[in-house]
Amino acid sequence: MVAKLSASVGRKGKNLPEDVKTVQQLLNAFAGQSGIKKVKTDGTPTPVLEKMIGQFQQEVCGFKADYRIDPGKNTIKKLNAGPAKAKAEQKAKEKQDEKAKEEAKAKAVKAAKDAVMKEAKAKSLDKGGWAALLEEIEDYATSLYDSYFAKGEKKGEDAQKAAKQAAEKAAKEAQKKAAENVIKTVDTGGVQKPGRLTGKTQGVKKKILDVLMEVSSHYGETIHVVSGLRDKKGQASAMYGGWNSHLKHGRIYSYLKSNEELRLELDGFVQAKDKKGFIECMFKKANWKYISRHLSGQAVDVTTRTDPKIIKALSTCLRYLAERNSEGIKCHHFDNRKLIYPVPDNVKKKWKM
């Protein structure tokens, strides 16, 4: 028979004698389970009874205790269900909670690892350098998650809710740490200031990025790459766009300077404003191997807003070409035809602060 209450029992409840006695009897059926002790069934509300109600709510019901039982609410329903059913439900809940905890933790770790790989690829960090970073960030994310989950659990939050919140916080913090760790790893020069590269660095050869990062670290200033690796269509489009200005009708390219017939044919397409014809001609007749080092990730263009002292420092380790138009420098081009890396101290001495 299902026991019913006419009013609330426990902390700040009405505590009618018959209701109190009913709760005492129902609680005693759970004695010995989850630390719950027997109480007198005399209908008298006591601090011990309140404590056992709170214990039942926390350990059996699995929610934050308010030390009070109200008619028709969850606590009285659990008491009426009896120890056997409550134990089975508690076991199932624990299993669900554990699964939710592990899934949430795995999600946080994955987000952190993905951040490492994304940042590592953007900085062209070789895969050999990823392993230690991934292991380190996994430990960091796991530690954060466990800490945040413990705090939520201590507050009496539902395990699944605590797991979700812990994962979100841990992932956000670990992702930030992942980016910082990659930057520090790429900066192998032992300099004190953190370096940073932004822009189109994907696919650029690692040693070129190493030089850029070391110079950036030396000055503590970001270097922005406006152009890096290009595919053939992208290269042809870039050539078409700058043909009449900083590319000087193709004469800037040594390959086209020695292939005047092709250069003139391409020039004709540009003057006729036939971009499609220009690109088709490039695909049909050009020897891409000799067109541009951008095609193989062996060149970068950095923004004209870059500090002159950084441009000068980069030119000590990379081949430098100022691509100009009638209005001035269009971009600063660097490639690996004069690559110096690692950078020796005698070269670094030329980098003025």
C-alpha positions in Angstrom: 0.0 0.0 0.0 1.3 3.4 -1.0 1.7 5.7 2.0 0.5 9.3 1.6 1.3 12.5 3.5 -1.2 15.2 4.3 1.5 17.8 4.8 5.3 18.3 4.7 7.7 16.6 7.1 11.2 17.7 8.0 12.9 21.0 8.0 10.4 23.9 8.1 7.6 21.4 7.5 4.2 21.2 9.3 5.4 17.9 10.9 2.0 16.5 11.8 2.5 13.4 14.1 0.9 10.9 11.7 2.9 12.2 8.8 6.1 12.1 10.8 5.5 8.5 11.9 4.8 7.5 8.3 8.2 9.0 7.2 10.0 7.3 10.1 8.6 3.9 9.1 9.4 4.3 5.5 13.0 5.5 6.3 13.6 2.6 8.6 13.0 0.2 5.6 16.2 1.8 4.1 18.3 1.4 7.3 21.7 0.2 6.6 21.6 1.4 3.0 23.8 4.4 2.0 24.6 5.3 5.6 20.9 5.7 6.6 20.3 4.8 10.3 17.0 3.7 12.0 15.0 6.4 13.8 12.3 6.1 16.4 8.8 5.7 15.0 7.1 7.9 17.6 5.8 10.7 15.4 8.2 13.2 16.9 10.2 15.5 14.5 13.9 15.6 15.5 17.2 16.8 14.1 18.2 13.2 13.6 15.1 12.7 11.5 16.0 15.7 9.4 19.5 14.4 9.0 18.2 11.0 7.7 15.8 12.7 5.3 18.8 14.7 3.9 20.9 11.5 3.7 18.2 9.7 1.9 17.8 12.6 -0.6 21.5 12.7 -1.3 22.4 9.1 -1.4 19.3 7.3 -2.6 17.4 10.0 -4.6 20.6 11.6 -5.9 19.7 15.2 -5.7 20.6 18.2 -3.5 19.1 17.7 0.0 16.6 20.2 1.4 15.9 17.9 4.4 12.1 18.0 3.8 9.5 15.7 2.3 6.5 17.1 0.6 3.3 15.3 -0.4 3.4 13.8 -3.9 7.0 14.9 -4.6 10.1 12.8 -5.5 11.3 12.0 -2.0 8.0 10.4 -0.9 7.8 8.5 -4.2 11.2 7.1 -3.7 10.4 6.0 -0.1 7.2 4.3 -1.3 9.1 2.5 -4.1 11.0 0.5 -1.4 14.7 -0.4 -1.0 14.9 -3.0 -3.8 13.6 -0.8 -6.5 15.5 2.2 -5.2 18.7 0.2 -5.2 18.1 -1.0 -8.8 17.3 2.5 -10.0 20.4 3.9 -8.1 22.6 1.3 -9.8 21.2 2.2 -13.2 21.6 5.9 -12.5 25.2 5.4 -11.4 25.9 3.6 -14.6 24.4 6.4 -16.7 26.3 9.0 -14.6 29.6 7.2 -15.1 29.0 6.9 -18.9 28.1 10.6 -19.0 31.2 11.5 -17.1 33.5 9.5 -19.4 31.8 10.8 -22.5 32.1 14.4 -21.3 35.7 14.0 -20.3 36.5 12.4 -23.7 34.8 15.4 -25.4 36.9 17.9 -23.5 40.1 16.0 -24.2 39.2 15.7 -27.9 38.4 19.5 -28.2 41.8 20.2 -26.6 43.7 17.8 -28.9 41.9 19.2 -32.0 43.0 22.6 -31.0 46.6 21.4 -30.8 46.4 19.8 -34.2 44.8 22.8 -35.8 47.3 25.2 -34.3 50.2 22.8 -35.1 49.1 22.6 -38.8 48.7 26.3 -39.0 52.3 26.8 -37.7 53.5 23.8 -39.9 54.9 22.0 -36.8 56.1 18.6 -37.9 54.1 15.6 -36.7 57.0 14.5 -34.6 56.4 17.5 -32.4 52.8 16.8 -32.0 53.0 13.6 -29.8 54.4 15.3 -26.7 52.0 18.2 -27.1 49.0 15.9 -27.4 50.0 13.9 -24.4 50.6 17.1 -22.4 47.3 18.7 -23.3 45.4 15.4 -22.6 46.7 15.4 -19.1 45.9 19.1 -18.7 42.4 18.8 -20.0 41.7 15.7 -17.9 43.0 17.4 -14.7 40.9 20.4 -15.4 37.8 18.3 -16.0 38.3 16.3 -12.8 38.7 19.5 -10.8 35.6 21.2 -12.3 33.5 18.0 -11.9 34.6 17.6 -8.2 33.5 21.2 -7.5 30.1 20.6 -9.1 29.7 17.4 -7.2 30.7 19.2 -4.0 27.9 21.7 -4.7 25.4 18.8 -4.9 24.8 19.2 -8.6 23.4 16.2 -10.6 26.3 14.2 -11.9 25.3 14.4 -15.5 24.8 18.2 -15.3 28.1 18.6 -13.4 29.9 16.5 -16.1 28.5 18.6 -19.0 29.5 21.9 -17.3 33.0 20.6 -16.3 33.6 19.5 -19.9 32.6 22.9 -21.3 34.9 24.7 -18.9 37.8 22.3 -19.3 37.6 22.4 -23.1 37.6 26.2 -23.3 40.6 26.5 -21.0 42.5 23.6 -22.5 42.0 25.0 -26.1 43.5 28.3 -25.0 46.4 26.4 -23.5 46.8 24.3 -26.6 47.4 27.3 -28.8 49.9 28.7 -26.3 51.8 25.4 -26.1 52.1 25.2 -29.9 53.5 28.7 -30.2 56.0 28.0 -27.5 57.0 24.7 -29.2 57.4 26.3 -32.6 59.6 29.0 -31.1 62.8 26.9 -30.8 65.2 29.8 -30.6 65.1 30.1 -26.9 64.1 33.7 -27.0 62.0 35.2 -24.2 59.3 37.0 -26.1 56.5 34.9 -27.5 56.3 34.8 -31.3 53.1 34.7 -33.3 52.2 34.1 -37.0 48.9 34.8 -38.5 47.4 34.5 -42.0 48.0 32.0 -44.7 50.6 29.8 -43.2 49.0 26.4 -44.0 51.3 24.3 -46.3 54.3 26.7 -46.1 57.6 24.8 -45.5 58.4 24.5 -41.8 61.9 26.1 -42.0 60.5 29.2 -43.5 57.9 29.4 -40.7 60.7 28.7 -38.2 62.6 31.8 -39.5 59.4 33.9 -39.3 58.6 32.7 -35.8 62.1 33.3 -34.6 62.1 36.9 -35.9 58.6 37.4 -34.5 59.8 36.1 -31.1 62.8 38.3 -31.2 60.7 41.5 -31.5 57.7 40.2 -29.7 55.5 41.3 -32.7 53.1 39.3 -34.9 54.0 38.7 -38.5 51.0 38.4 -40.8 51.3 36.3 -44.0 49.1 37.5 -46.8 50.0 34.7 -49.2 51.6 31.3 -48.7 51.0 28.1 -50.5 49.0 28.4 -53.7 47.5 25.9 -56.1 48.0 26.4 -59.9 44.7 28.2 -60.4 45.4 30.5 -57.4 48.8 31.3 -58.7 47.6 32.1 -62.2 44.8 34.3 -60.7 47.4 36.1 -58.6 49.6 36.7 -61.6 46.7 38.0 -63.7 45.7 40.4 -60.9 49.1 41.9 -60.4 50.4 41.6 -64.0 50.2 45.3 -65.0 51.4 46.6 -61.6 54.0 45.0 -59.3 54.6 41.9 -61.5 55.8 44.3 -64.3 54.0 42.5 -67.1 55.5 39.2 -66.0 59.1 40.4 -66.1 59.5 39.8 -62.4 59.5 36.0 -63.1 62.9 34.8 -64.3 61.1 31.9 -66.1 59.0 34.2 -68.2 62.0 36.5 -68.8 63.7 33.6 -70.5 60.4 32.6 -72.3 59.5 35.9 -74.0 57.1 34.4 -76.5 54.9 32.9 -73.7 55.2 36.2 -71.7 53.9 38.2 -74.6 51.1 35.8 -75.2 50.0 36.1 -71.5 50.4 39.8 -71.7 48.0 39.9 -74.6 45.3 38.1 -72.6 45.7 40.6 -69.7 45.5 43.6 -72.0 42.4 42.1 -73.5 41.0 41.6 -70.0 40.6 37.9 -70.7 41.3 36.2 -67.4 39.9 32.9 -68.5 42.2 32.8 -71.6 45.2 33.8 -69.4 44.6 30.9 -67.0 44.0 28.4 -69.8 47.3 29.5 -71.5 49.1 29.1 -68.2 47.8 25.5 -67.8 48.5 24.6 -71.4 52.0 26.1 -71.9 53.7 27.1 -68.6 56.2 24.9 -66.8 54.8 25.2 -63.3 57.9 23.9 -61.7 59.7 27.2 -62.5 56.8 29.7 -62.2 56.7 30.4 -58.4 57.9 28.9 -55.2 54.4 29.7 -53.8 53.3 26.5 -55.6 55.4 24.3 -53.4 55.1 26.2 -50.2 58.6 27.6 -50.5 57.6 31.3 -50.4 55.5 33.7 -48.4 54.3 37.3 -48.8 54.0 39.3 -45.7 51.9 42.4 -45.3 53.2 45.9 -46.1 52.2 46.9 -42.5 55.1 44.8 -41.2 57.7 46.9 -39.3 60.8 47.6 -41.5 63.2 46.3 -38.9 61.3 42.9 -39.1 61.6 42.9 -42.9 65.3 43.6 -42.6 65.8 40.8 -40.1 63.9 38.3 -42.3 66.0 39.3 -45.3 69.1 38.1 -43.4 67.8 34.5 -43.5 65.5 34.4 -46.5 65.7 35.7 -50.1 63.8 39.0 -50.1 62.0 40.7 -53.0 59.9 43.9 -52.6 57.1 43.5 -55.1 56.2 47.1 -56.1 53.7 48.9 -58.2 53.4 52.5 -59.2 52.1 53.4 -55.7 54.9 51.6 -53.8 55.4 48.2 -52.2 52.6 45.8 -52.9 53.9 43.1 -50.6 57.1 41.7 -49.1 58.1 38.4 -50.7 60.4 35.9 -49.1 61.4 32.5 -50.3 64.0 29.8 -49.4 66.5 30.4 -52.1 68.8 32.0 -49.5 67.7 30.1 -46.4 69.6 30.3 -43.2 68.2 28.1 -40.4 69.0 27.5 -37.5 69.9 31.2 -37.2 73.4 31.7 -35.9 74.2 34.3 -33.3 76.3 36.4 -35.7 73.2 36.8 -37.9 70.9 37.6 -34.9 73.3 40.4 -33.9 72.2 42.2 -37.1 68.6 42.3 -35.8 68.2 45.7 -34.3 65.7 46.3 -31.6 
